Amino acid sequence: MTALAILIVEDNPIISAQIEKSINSIGKDIKILKSKEGVRALKIAETIEIAVFIIDIGLPDWDGVELANEIRKTYPYHPIIIESSKNDPQYQIHIHDQIENLAFLKKPYTNEKLIAKVKHALDIAKSLGSNQLKIKQNGFSRLIEINDILYIEKVKGKRKIEIILYHSHRQSLIREEFISVSLSALLETLKDKRDLFRCHKAYIVNPKMIEKLNYVNNTISLKYTEAEIPIGKTYKKSIDLLL
């Protein structure tokens, strides 16, 4: 089993050492990385895939919440645990609305509380890793939950694709752009080729999001959107086999 990496971003060496000791007591299949600064933490996260982030809110070079927001650009769902001495429920609710999959660890905290939070975060991280699409962009590896994808479109006349996502917790559609990424290359990265399939030279769809197939107009209707996705003649037979 590949070790999951936890990144501790804490400028107090005593607290950092205590966190490391507590995590080591959980098991041997955990790799611990540490940084005293936000900037270095981001560089580590660009180089090594991190499962869980533990971030002190008061870093010398960065506010911990701002750092968490920056991490979310590359790790949109991975668990982040924020250490904070601020005991304001409204503040915590406000931050939770900004950052998905985030937990607070109120200082001072017990060893048992830290371990419980980390174990829960690791469980979430393990479930995430099994069904994600990895896209390399500008030196970063962007991880996207396949279950959130409605469809992917190659933008006509441009060297870019658009991924349309539906976030069920927010009940909203999100459109993300990626430059110099081909549809064929994306499909090649899939562990399970049934997760997404190509229905047209310019479109990939998530079969779990299909609401209706219209063979008269050769279109696909998807949940949560009124967009009609075309079915190309070349892909029509393969769609029947896949579905």
N, C-alpha and C positions, 0 to 999 in steps of 0.2 A: 504493500500500500504506500502510495506517495505521501510524504509528510505535508501537512497543511501548514502554511506560513502565517504567523501572527506578527504584525508590526506594532511595536510599542513606541509611541511618540510622546516622550516624557523627558523634560529637562532636569528633573531632580533625580540624581543617580541613586539615591537610597530607595525612593519609591519605585523607580525603574527596576532595580534589583529585586525588590519585594514582589513586583508583578511577575517578573521572570521566574522566580522561585515557585510562586503559586502555580503558574502555568505548567512548569516542569513536573509538578505533582500529578497533573491530569493524565499524562501518558507520554510515550516516547515518539509517537508519530506526529509531533508538532515541531516545526522549525520556528525559532524565535529570532526576530530581527529588531534592532533598536535604533532610534534616532532621537537626538536632543532638539532638532529643529524641523520645522515644517518643510522647508525647501529640500532638505536632504531626504526627508520621508517620501516626498513625491518622486524623487529620482530613484529611490529604492523600489517604489511601486511600479515605476515604468520598466524596471529591469526584471523584477521577480513578481510572479503572480501571488498576490496576498489574499488570504481567506478571510481574515478578521483584522480590523484596525482598532487599537486602543489609543485614544488621543487625549492628552491633557488640554483643558480649555485655555490655559494661560501659558502659551509657548513664548519664548523670547522673540521670535521673528514673525509669529502668525497667531491670530485668534483661532482656537481649535475648531470652532464651528465653521469659520471661513475655509479652513483647511479641509474639513469634511465635505463642504460643498465642492471644492476643487477636486477632491478624490472621486466624487460622484460622477464627474465627467468621463472617467475611465472605468470606474467600478459602480455602476448605477444601483446595484442591489446588495452588494456584500455588506455584512454587518459591521457597524461602527459603534464602538463604545466610547462615550465621552466622559472623562473624569471631571467633575466639577464640585466645588464647595458651595455653589449657588443653589439655595433651596427655595426655588420659586416655581410652583406648579404651572403658572401661566407662561412663564418663560420656556419651560420644557415643552409645553403643548405647542408653542409658537415654533420652536426648533424642529419638533417632530413633523410639523406641517411642511417645513422646508426640505427636510432630509429624510428620505425613506430608510426604513430598516435601521433605525438608530436607537441606542439605549443609553441611559444616563447611569453613571456610577457616582453616587453622592459621597464626597469626602467628609470625614474619614469613613472608610468602609472596612468591613471585616474580610479576612481571607476567604471565608466561606461564601460571602456575597460575590466577591470577585470571581471565584471559581464557578459559581452557578451561572453568572452572566456569560463567562467565556464558553462554558459547555453548551449553553443555549445558542450562542453565536456560531459555534463550530457545527452544530447540528444544521443550522440554516445554511451555512457555507457549503456543507457536504451536499445538500439537496440542490443547491444552485449549480454546482459544477457539472451536473449530469446532462443539462439541456440548455446549453448556451451557444450562441454564435459569436465567434471571435473575429473582429475586423481590425486590421492594422491601419492606422491613420496618423500621419505626422509623427511617427516614432512611438505612438501609443498603441496599446492593444485594448480595443473597446469591446466589452463583453455585454451582449444583449440576450435577454431571456427569450428563447424561441417561442414560448407560450404566449408572449405579449405581441408577437408579430402578426399583423393582418396580411400585409403583402409588401413586396419589394419591387420598386419600379426603376428601370433604366431610363433616365431622363433623355428624351429625344434631342439629338444634336449636341449633347454635352457629355463630357467624360465624368459623369457622376451618377450615383444611384440615390434613391430616397427610400427609407424604410418607414412604413406607417405602423405605429404601435398603438395598442389599446391598453391603458393602465386601469385595471378593474377597480383598484382601491380609490382612484380619483374619478373613475368613470369619464375618462377623457382620451381623445386621440392626440398623439404626438407624432410629428414628422421630423425625421433626422436625415441629414445629408452626409454623404461620404464621397470623396473625390478619388478618381482612378481606382475604383473597385469594380470588378466584373461580376455578373451574375453567376457565370460558370465557376469562377474561383470561390465564391461563397458556398455554392453547393458542394464543392469538393472538400470543404472543411467540416461538413456535417458528420457526426459519428453515426447517426441513424438517418439514412437517406429518405426515410418516410416523413421526417419532421417538416420538411418544406419541399415543394416541387415546382418545376417550371411549367407554366401553362401557355407561355407565349415568349417570343424572343426578347420581349422587354419586361416580362413580369414573372415573379415567383410568388406563390401564395402559400399560406399555412392551411393545410387540409382541415384542421380542427376548427377553423374560423369560417368554413364554407356553410352558407345557408341554403343556397339553391344553385343548380346548374341549369342553364338555359341553352339547350342544344339548337334551338331555332335561331337565336341571335348569336350563338357561340360566345356566351358570356358567363361569368361566375359572379354571384351575389355573395357578399361576405357580411358577417355580423358586424354591428356597430358602425357601419358606414354605408352610404348610398352609392359609393363608387361601383361601377360595373367593370370587372376585369375581363379583358378579351381572352378567348381561347384560340390559339394558333392552330392551323390545320396540321402542322407537323407534330403537335403535342396532344392532339385530341385522343388518339388511341392509348397513349401512355396514361392519360388522366383516367380513362375507364378502368385500366388495370390497377392503378394506384388506389382508386376509390372503390 
